[in-house]
Amino acid sequence: MNNNHQERDVYVAIADPTRRQLINLLAKADELPLHELTDHFDMGRTAVSKHLTILKDAGLVIARKEGRETRYRLNAAPLKEIQDWISIYEDFWKARISKLHLLLEEDK
């Protein structure tokens, strides 16, 4: 790992709406260069690049040099941690809705 960058938490990385949009863009494409990603934002290449660095440090984005261009692709594997965490609450709400349904049936 690069000594200049601390490994970042996946939750912190996706907390920012710009980074979530970058993830969405990369999910729809195999690979995109920085200039194509930058076209979707009202900010310069440097700002978009900083967001991509945070995503790379969290393991969500993989960068590949092709000539003078850097191309980016999504590595969705770290998002599994978030899906697993959310699934706990999905089970919680399903149980609550089932109980509510039973209560409503009893009232009939």
C-alpha positions in Angstrom: 0.0 0.0 0.0 1.1 3.5 -0.7 2.5 5.2 2.4 0.9 8.5 1.4 -2.6 7.1 1.6 -4.2 5.5 4.6 -6.5 2.5 3.8 -10.0 4.0 3.8 -13.2 2.7 5.2 -15.8 1.7 2.6 -18.5 3.5 4.5 -16.5 6.7 4.5 -15.7 6.3 0.8 -19.4 6.0 -0.2 -20.6 8.7 2.1 -20.0 11.4 -0.5 -22.6 11.8 -3.2 -19.9 12.5 -5.9 -18.2 9.3 -5.0 -21.5 7.4 -5.2 -22.1 8.9 -8.6 -18.6 7.8 -9.7 -19.4 4.2 -8.5 -22.7 4.3 -10.5 -20.9 5.5 -13.6 -18.2 2.8 -13.3 -20.8 0.1 -12.6 -22.4 0.9 -16.1 -19.1 0.6 -18.0 -16.2 -1.8 -18.1 -13.6 1.0 -17.8 -13.6 4.8 -18.1 -10.8 7.3 -18.5 -10.6 10.3 -16.1 -11.7 12.8 -18.8 -15.0 10.9 -19.5 -15.7 10.7 -15.8 -15.0 14.4 -15.3 -17.5 15.2 -18.0 -20.3 14.2 -15.6 -19.4 16.7 -12.9 -19.2 20.4 -12.4 -15.6 20.2 -11.1 -12.2 19.8 -12.6 -10.1 16.7 -13.3 -8.1 17.3 -10.1 -11.2 17.2 -7.9 -12.6 14.1 -9.6 -9.1 12.5 -9.3 -9.1 13.1 -5.6 -12.5 11.4 -5.2 -11.2 8.5 -7.3 -8.2 8.2 -5.0 -10.4 7.9 -2.0 -12.4 5.1 -3.8 -9.1 3.4 -4.8 -7.9 3.6 -1.2 -11.1 1.8 -0.1 -10.5 -0.8 -2.7 -13.6 0.2 -4.7 -11.8 1.4 -7.8 -8.9 -0.1 -9.8 -6.8 2.2 -11.9 -4.9 1.1 -15.0 -2.4 3.2 -17.0 -2.8 3.0 -20.7 -0.2 5.2 -22.4 -0.7 8.7 -20.9 -4.2 7.9 -19.8 -5.4 6.4 -16.6 -8.5 4.2 -16.9 -10.7 3.3 -14.0 -13.0 0.4 -13.3 -15.2 -0.6 -10.4 -14.3 -3.3 -7.9 -17.6 -3.9 -6.2 -16.4 -6.6 -3.8 -15.9 -4.2 -0.9 -19.6 -3.2 -1.2 -20.5 -6.7 0.0 -19.6 -5.5 3.6 -22.3 -2.8 3.3 -24.8 -5.2 1.8 -24.2 -7.7 4.7 -24.7 -4.9 7.3 -27.9 -3.7 5.6 -29.3 -7.2 5.5 -29.4 -7.3 9.3 -31.9 -4.4 9.2 -33.8 -5.9 6.3 -34.5 -8.9 8.5 -35.4 -6.6 11.4 -38.0 -4.7 9.2 -39.4 -7.9 7.7 -40.0 -9.3 11.2 -41.7 -6.0 12.3 -44.0 -6.0 9.3 -45.0 -9.6 9.9 -45.9 -8.8 13.5 -47.9 -5.7 12.3 -49.7 -7.9 9.7 -50.6 -10.4 12.5 -51.9 -7.6 14.7 -54.0 -6.2 11.9 -55.4 -9.7 11.2 -56.3 -10.1 14.9 -58.2 -6.8 14.9 -60.5 -7.9 12.0 
